[in-house]
Amino acid sequence: MESKINSFKDLKVWQKSHNLALKIYFLSQSTKRNISNFDIWSQCLRSAFSTPANITEGFHGHKGKSFVSYLEVARASAKETEYWVLVLLDTKNISQKEYDELTAGYIEVDLMINGLIRKLKAK
């Protein structure tokens, strides 16, 4: 039996993407920022928080195909975040373990968004 979705906070994909964005935020707070890595962290944070923000905006302001458009933007932001996480690894700003955990999380978010899009398009 499915539970009723009353809020964007009830969406598992929002919960997952929000928690991943928070992980990136807290990692950024524990990393020494300097002129060479500031822009990388800024871009990563922007795209990480864009994912749950677009899910939220689409859920509350739009229905059907319009919500799908917001989910597609959220999916693109998740993929962009995957790239910035790779850059953070390659520039030695995060560990391999942190990279692996974040990447696995964003792959899961991508699959969840794809599933939600399919479900909405089937209606």
C-alpha positions as CSV (number, residue, x, y, z in Angstrom):
1,M,0.0,0.0,0.0
2,E,1.4,3.4,-1.1
3,S,1.4,6.3,1.4
4,K,-0.2,9.5,0.2
5,I,2.2,12.2,-1.0
6,N,1.1,15.5,0.6
7,S,4.4,17.4,0.5
8,F,7.6,17.4,-1.5
9,K,9.2,16.2,1.7
10,D,7.3,12.9,1.3
11,L,9.1,12.2,-2.0
12,K,11.9,9.7,-1.4
13,V,13.8,11.3,-4.3
14,W,13.6,14.7,-2.6
15,Q,14.8,13.2,0.7
16,K,17.8,11.5,-1.0
17,S,18.8,14.5,-3.0
18,H,18.4,16.9,0.0
19,N,20.6,14.6,2.2
20,L,23.3,14.4,-0.5
21,A,23.3,18.2,-0.8
22,L,23.7,18.5,3.0
23,K,26.6,16.0,2.9
24,I,28.3,18.2,0.3
25,Y,27.6,21.3,2.3
26,F,29.2,19.8,5.5
27,L,32.1,18.5,3.5
28,S,32.7,22.0,2.1
29,Q,32.6,23.4,5.6
30,S,35.3,21.0,6.8
31,T,37.6,21.7,3.8
32,K,40.0,24.6,3.8
33,R,38.9,26.9,1.0
34,N,41.3,28.9,-1.0
35,I,41.3,30.8,-4.2
36,S,42.0,27.7,-6.3
37,N,39.1,25.6,-4.9
38,F,36.5,28.2,-4.0
39,D,34.8,28.2,-7.4
40,I,34.7,24.4,-7.6
41,W,33.0,24.1,-4.2
42,S,30.6,26.9,-5.1
43,Q,29.6,25.2,-8.4
44,C,29.2,21.9,-6.6
45,L,27.0,23.4,-3.9
46,R,24.9,25.3,-6.4
47,S,24.1,22.2,-8.4
48,A,23.7,19.9,-5.4
49,F,21.0,22.2,-3.9
50,S,19.4,22.8,-7.3
51,T,18.4,19.2,-7.4
52,P,16.0,19.1,-4.4
53,A,15.0,22.8,-5.1
54,N,13.7,21.9,-8.6
55,I,11.9,18.9,-7.2
56,T,10.3,21.2,-4.6
57,E,9.3,23.9,-7.1
58,G,7.9,21.5,-9.6
59,F,5.9,19.6,-7.0
60,H,4.2,22.7,-5.6
61,G,3.8,24.9,-8.6
62,H,3.1,22.6,-11.5
63,K,1.3,19.4,-12.5
64,G,1.8,16.7,-15.1
65,K,4.1,17.6,-18.0
66,S,5.2,20.8,-16.3
67,F,6.3,18.9,-13.2
68,V,8.2,16.6,-15.5
69,S,10.1,19.6,-16.9
70,Y,11.3,20.5,-13.4
71,L,12.3,16.9,-12.7
72,E,14.4,16.9,-15.9
73,V,16.1,20.1,-14.7
74,A,16.7,18.4,-11.3
75,R,18.1,15.3,-13.1
76,A,20.5,17.6,-15.0
77,S,21.6,19.3,-11.8
78,A,22.2,15.9,-10.2
79,K,24.4,14.9,-13.2
80,E,26.2,18.2,-13.0
81,T,26.9,17.5,-9.3
82,E,28.3,14.1,-10.2
83,Y,30.9,16.0,-12.4
84,W,31.8,18.5,-9.7
85,V,32.2,15.7,-7.2
86,L,34.7,14.1,-9.6
87,V,36.6,17.4,-9.9
88,L,36.7,17.6,-6.1
89,L,38.2,14.1,-6.0
90,D,40.7,14.8,-8.8
91,T,41.8,18.0,-7.0
92,K,42.2,16.1,-3.7
93,N,39.4,18.1,-1.9
94,I,37.5,14.9,-1.0
95,S,38.6,11.3,-0.4
96,Q,37.9,8.3,-2.6
97,K,35.4,7.0,-0.1
98,E,33.5,10.3,-0.1
99,Y,33.5,10.4,-3.8
100,D,32.2,6.8,-4.0
101,E,29.4,7.4,-1.6
102,L,28.3,10.7,-3.3
103,T,28.5,9.2,-6.8
104,A,26.5,6.2,-5.7
105,G,23.9,8.5,-4.2
106,Y,23.6,10.6,-7.3
107,I,23.3,7.6,-9.5
108,E,20.4,6.4,-7.3
109,V,18.8,9.9,-7.5
110,D,19.0,9.8,-11.3
111,L,17.3,6.4,-11.3
112,M,14.6,7.7,-8.9
113,I,14.0,10.8,-11.0
114,N,13.7,8.7,-14.1
115,G,11.2,6.4,-12.4
116,L,9.1,9.4,-11.3
117,I,9.2,10.9,-14.8
118,R,8.0,7.6,-16.3
119,K,5.2,7.4,-13.7
120,L,4.0,10.9,-14.4
121,K,4.2,10.5,-18.2
122,A,2.1,7.3,-17.9
123,K,-0.8,9.2,-16.3
